[in-house]
Every structure is written in structure tokens, then in C-alpha cells.
Amino acid sequence: MERSALYYTPFNLRLYDLFVLSISNTLAWRCPTRSTLLPFYLKHVKSSSAHLEVGSGTGYYPATAAVSGALSKTRLLTLCDLNPNTLAYSRRRIARAGYTGSIETLEHNVFHPLAHSHDRDVRGKYDSVALYYLFHCLPGAFPRKATDVFASVAPALAPNGVMHGATVLGTGVVHNWFGARLMAFYNKKGVFGNIGDSEEGLRQALEEAFEEWEVTVVGAVALFEARKPRVIKD
Ligand SMILES: C[S@@+](CC[C@H](N)C(=O)[O-])C[C@H]1O[C@@H](n2cnc3c(N)ncnc32)[C@H](O)[C@@H]1O
């Protein structure tokens, strides 16, 4: 398995929310989950009838959305990840959170085209596609890796759909002492691949792939949303 997905063992998944979503997001990346990332996520999933969660991790965002009622109109939730541990973990958590629609899982490398790689046709199927904390895990740099991922995933977006997400930038932002050390350690281990990821590079990839898009930087994290894919390569 790719190193970007390798470390999500059942044991590490139990520590993920505390270490990443609570401690690192607040103290290292300065982009708090509860006051910044979660409201951004909820705003975009609310009222979507079919949602695709790419890089599902522990399922914190969809599970919290289910508890808050933001998924009450969502009849289909598809979890896509390269690691079967995260798919099983997030699926269980979302079901326990009271989500009543159907949950499906796709074990899939996001660099490979999504539309044709499974026996289901996913083209134009989702009105919300989430990519949270995925890009900074992937090897390579912006714009290239984001262009490749957008080319794989954008065909799954419905005509009025929105793609949204967040990623820790590696360059062009200020990293505090804790963030700089954590980033260096994760990049050395291959958990992160974001040393060359800049806001400018992300903007280039979004401009290439979408007619409408927006990026906001909070601390060391870029939050992005995009609509109307330009070229559907599938
Ligand atoms: C840092 S976690 C993010 C989890 C969740 N989205 C969040 O924000 O809490 C990154 C996730 O991306 C998955 N992942 C890493 N590389 C991938 C790839 N090439 N294709 C699909 N998923 C991948 C990992 O297995 C993991 O679940």
C-alpha cells in the first residue's frame, strides 16, 4: 500500500481524532476543527442528496454531520479510501452516529480514475465531494498532484455539485515550532508529502480544473471549494 495510506491501522485510528483533529489542528496548524473546519464541511454537505467522502479516515466529519442533522437529506454516502481499515472504521462510526441512508465503500487509489474503476457508474452522481486532509498526505507537489486527483474525481460531481476540502500547506505559510517539526517528521516518514505544496500551486490546479473556485488560508491550512469542472477526463 502507498505510504500515504499505510499508517492508518486500527490502533492509530483510535488516536487520530485526539492527536490530529484536536491537538495538531489547534496547536500545530492553527486551524481549529470545531470552529473552522467542521463548519466549512457542514455548510457544503448540508442538503446534498449524495455525498462522496474521499480519504475517509476515522469518519469524524460525516459522523458529526449525521449527529447534527446535516445529512438528513443525504440518501447515499460513499466512502472512498485506499486503506480498508479506515473504510471499516468510518463506516461503523457513521452508522452508530445515526445516519439512516445507505453507506457504500470503495477501496480505491484516488490517483486512478474513479468513474470506470468499479462496476458502478459514478459519473455525475454526487452533489458533494469532500477531500479533507488528503492532499498533504499524497506524494508530489501542487499543482500536479491536485490536477491528477481532480481529473480522477471531478467526473463524479453532479452538474450543480461542489467539491470541498482542506489541506496543510508546506510552503508559503508560517509554520510555528511545533508545526515545522511535525511536518518534517511526517514528510520523512511518508505520512505527509506536502513540502512543495503552496497556496499558489493549489490555485493553479483549481483554475485548470474548475470554472468556479475559492481558497481561504487559515493558519497553515488551505480550505477550498470548487464548482463546474472544466474538462471531464474519464
Ligand atoms: C489524514 S487522513 C484524513 C482523514 C479525514 N478526511 C479527516 O480529515 O479527518 C488521510 C486519508 O486519506 C487516505 N489516503 C491516503 N492516500 C490515499 C490514496 N492514494 N487514495 C485514497 N485514499 C488515500 C488515508 O488512508 C486516510 O484515510
The ligand as an SDF file (V2000), in Angstrom:
LIG
                    3D

 27 29  0  0  0  0  0  0  0  0999 V2000
   -5.0980   12.4290    7.1160 C   0  0  0  0  0  0  0  0  0  0  0  0
   -6.3340   11.2620    6.7550 S   0  0  0  0  0  0  0  0  0  0  0  0
   -7.7540   12.3250    6.5760 C   0  0  0  0  0  0  0  0  0  0  0  0
   -8.9960   11.7200    7.1440 C   0  0  0  0  0  0  0  0  0  0  0  0
  -10.2290   12.6090    7.1500 C   0  0  0  0  0  0  0  0  0  0  0  0
  -10.5900   13.0580    5.8170 N   0  0  0  0  0  0  0  0  0  0  0  0
  -10.0340   13.7860    8.0750 C   0  0  0  0  0  0  0  0  0  0  0  0
   -9.8680   14.9220    7.5800 O   0  0  0  0  0  0  0  0  0  0  0  0
  -10.0610   13.5840    9.2810 O   0  0  0  0  0  0  0  0  0  0  0  0
   -5.9720   10.8290    5.0480 C   0  0  0  0  0  0  0  0  0  0  0  0
   -6.8390    9.7030    4.4970 C   0  0  0  0  0  0  0  0  0  0  0  0
   -6.5390    9.5700    3.1020 O   0  0  0  0  0  0  0  0  0  0  0  0
   -6.3510    8.1920    2.7900 C   0  0  0  0  0  0  0  0  0  0  0  0
   -5.4500    8.0870    1.6280 N   0  0  0  0  0  0  0  0  0  0  0  0
   -4.1250    8.3320    1.5980 C   0  0  0  0  0  0  0  0  0  0  0  0
   -3.6370    8.1460    0.3540 N   0  0  0  0  0  0  0  0  0  0  0  0
   -4.6880    7.7870   -0.4220 C   0  0  0  0  0  0  0  0  0  0  0  0
   -4.8160    7.4620   -1.8000 C   0  0  0  0  0  0  0  0  0  0  0  0
   -3.7610    7.4830   -2.6370 N   0  0  0  0  0  0  0  0  0  0  0  0
   -6.0520    7.1490   -2.2720 N   0  0  0  0  0  0  0  0  0  0  0  0
   -7.1260    7.1170   -1.4310 C   0  0  0  0  0  0  0  0  0  0  0  0
   -7.0570    7.4250   -0.1190 N   0  0  0  0  0  0  0  0  0  0  0  0
   -5.8510    7.7410    0.3870 C   0  0  0  0  0  0  0  0  0  0  0  0
   -5.7920    7.5790    4.0710 C   0  0  0  0  0  0  0  0  0  0  0  0
   -5.9560    6.1840    4.1310 O   0  0  0  0  0  0  0  0  0  0  0  0
   -6.5880    8.3530    5.1340 C   0  0  0  0  0  0  0  0  0  0  0  0
   -7.8170    7.7310    5.4060 O   0  0  0  0  0  0  0  0  0  0  0  0
  1  2  1  0
  2  3  1  0
  2 10  1  0
  3  4  1  0
  4  5  1  0
  5  6  1  0
  5  7  1  0
  7  8  2  0
  7  9  1  0
 10 11  1  0
 11 12  1  0
 11 26  1  0
 12 13  1  0
 13 14  1  0
 13 24  1  0
 14 15  1  0
 14 23  1  0
 15 16  2  0
 16 17  1  0
 17 18  1  0
 17 23  2  0
 18 19  1  0
 18 20  2  0
 20 21  1  0
 21 22  2  0
 22 23  1  0
 24 25  1  0
 24 26  1  0
 26 27  1  0
M  CHG  2   2   1   9  -1
M  END
$$$$
